[in-house]
Amino acid sequence: MTNLETEYKNRCSKSGNFGHWFDKETLKFFKSRIGASRTIRENIYFLSSEQFDNDPRMFTVRKMHPSGDITNHTEFMALTYGQAARVLKQLT
């Protein structure tokens, strides 16, 4: 289990949110991968990517809130890896 997964489970258990975002089955179903992350104030921003059929793998910058809720910081699957990495690096 990664630090990001551990933090997600901790945040969810504290808020009573029983999310399944990082479950192995969920990630496999959506062909999701989790990339770099950084913490800004109480929020954790991280890269995720999904791939459907034979389409190219595309990236989204996600935001994990203190409650464990996860929202899109950028449009879903709209970025290449380089674009997503730049967005993550430029967050303040």
C-alpha positions as CSV (number, residue, x, y, z in Angstrom):
1,M,0.0,0.0,0.0
2,T,1.4,3.4,-0.9
3,N,1.5,6.5,1.3
4,L,-1.3,8.0,-0.8
5,E,-3.6,4.9,-0.3
6,T,-2.8,4.9,3.4
7,E,-3.7,8.6,3.8
8,Y,-6.9,8.1,1.8
9,K,-8.0,5.3,4.0
10,N,-7.1,7.3,7.1
11,R,-9.1,10.3,5.9
12,C,-12.1,8.2,4.9
13,S,-12.2,6.4,8.2
14,K,-12.1,9.7,10.2
15,S,-15.0,11.2,8.2
16,G,-17.1,8.0,7.9
17,N,-16.6,8.0,4.1
18,F,-16.0,4.5,2.9
19,G,-14.6,5.2,-0.5
20,H,-13.2,2.6,-2.8
21,W,-11.0,4.8,-5.0
22,F,-7.8,2.9,-4.5
23,D,-9.2,-0.6,-4.3
24,K,-7.3,-3.0,-6.6
25,E,-10.5,-4.0,-8.4
26,T,-11.6,-0.4,-9.0
27,L,-8.2,0.5,-10.4
28,K,-8.2,-2.6,-12.6
29,F,-11.7,-2.0,-14.0
30,F,-10.9,1.6,-15.1
31,K,-7.3,0.7,-16.1
32,S,-6.2,3.4,-13.7
33,R,-2.7,4.3,-12.5
34,I,-1.7,6.6,-9.8
35,G,1.3,8.9,-10.2
36,A,3.1,11.7,-8.4
37,S,1.4,13.7,-5.6
38,R,2.0,16.7,-3.5
39,T,0.3,18.2,-0.4
40,I,-0.8,21.8,-0.3
41,R,-2.4,22.9,2.9
42,E,-4.8,20.1,3.9
43,N,-5.3,18.8,0.3
44,I,-3.4,16.2,-1.6
45,Y,-3.1,16.7,-5.3
46,F,-2.1,13.7,-7.4
47,L,-1.9,12.4,-11.0
48,S,-4.2,9.6,-12.2
49,S,-4.4,8.1,-15.6
50,E,-7.0,6.0,-17.3
51,Q,-7.0,4.2,-20.6
52,F,-10.1,2.9,-22.5
53,D,-9.8,0.2,-25.1
54,N,-6.8,1.1,-27.4
55,D,-7.0,4.8,-26.8
56,P,-3.9,6.6,-25.5
57,R,-3.5,6.8,-21.8
58,M,-4.6,10.2,-20.6
59,F,-4.1,12.0,-17.3
60,T,-6.2,14.0,-14.8
61,V,-4.9,16.0,-11.8
62,R,-7.1,15.0,-8.8
63,K,-7.6,16.6,-5.4
64,M,-8.1,14.6,-2.2
65,H,-10.0,16.7,0.4
66,P,-9.5,16.3,4.2
67,S,-12.7,14.2,4.2
68,G,-11.2,11.7,1.7
69,D,-13.5,12.9,-1.1
70,I,-11.7,13.0,-4.4
71,T,-12.5,15.6,-7.1
72,N,-11.0,16.5,-10.5
73,H,-8.7,19.5,-10.4
74,T,-8.5,19.4,-14.2
75,E,-10.8,18.1,-16.8
76,F,-11.1,14.3,-16.8
77,M,-8.6,12.6,-19.1
78,A,-7.8,15.8,-20.9
79,L,-4.0,15.9,-20.3
80,T,-0.9,14.2,-21.5
81,Y,1.6,13.1,-18.8
82,G,3.8,16.2,-19.4
83,Q,0.8,18.6,-19.2
84,A,-0.5,17.0,-16.0
85,A,3.0,17.0,-14.4
86,R,3.3,20.7,-15.2
87,V,-0.1,21.5,-13.6
88,L,0.9,19.5,-10.5
89,K,4.3,21.3,-10.2
90,Q,2.7,24.8,-10.6
91,L,0.1,24.4,-7.9
92,T,0.7,26.6,-4.9
